[in-house]
Amino acid sequence: KSLPTKYSTIIPTRFFRFDVNLLNEKNIAYRKEADANNRKNAKVLGIGDELAFKNPKILIRQSCDSLCASYSDKEFVYNRSYYSISNINSSGNSSFSLLFTLGLLNSRLLNYYAVHKPIIKNDEGKQPQIRLGDLKTLPIKLADHKTQETIESLVGEILSKKAEDNLADTTDLEKQIDQLVYQLYDLTEEEIKIIEGN
């Protein structure tokens, strides 16, 4: 996988030449097929939101037994096995911090929530799956300026270490983020023990 663990450096594994003429030919053929079969909606091929691919983004693996997310500022196209969060896309711009959001997504608290809600569907005998609609229900909480900057800084350190070595041990930094997230969500010691025990 291009994203084997949370915070790992995202490395595209396959490269394709995009052929817009072939894309258009296929879409015309799909439209004709739909019309011939009296179907209102035809299949449509495309690469998605070009602005999201070209700008900094968080990628979240769709099939994983935990929330597995990382960040990239590189320009590349990814397939449907990832969900993305970008500040710049065809819907507009946002000033929300991607690094802060990444810290929340990879925290023990949001992972606990995702498993127990269940946002991560882990049916017996099947590959774990995260549905986009469920992912959007994650309770992302805003933080004060100091907390947000601290989480961003810790996430930046983790990403730097992972850029040097994807197997780098960042456990201590991740634990610091977890503690800040517990405070942000006003967890009690008892609640923290439950989460830490899983």
PyMOL commands that set and color helices and strands:
alter all, ss='L'
color gray80, all
select helices_A, chain A and resi 20-36+50-54+98-105+108-116+132-135+145-164+171-184+189-196
alter helices_A, ss='H'
color red, helices_A
select strands_A, chain A and resi 57-61+69-72+82-86+88-89+92-93+120-121+129-130
alter strands_A, ss='S'
color yellow, strands_A
deselect
rebuild
show_as cartoon
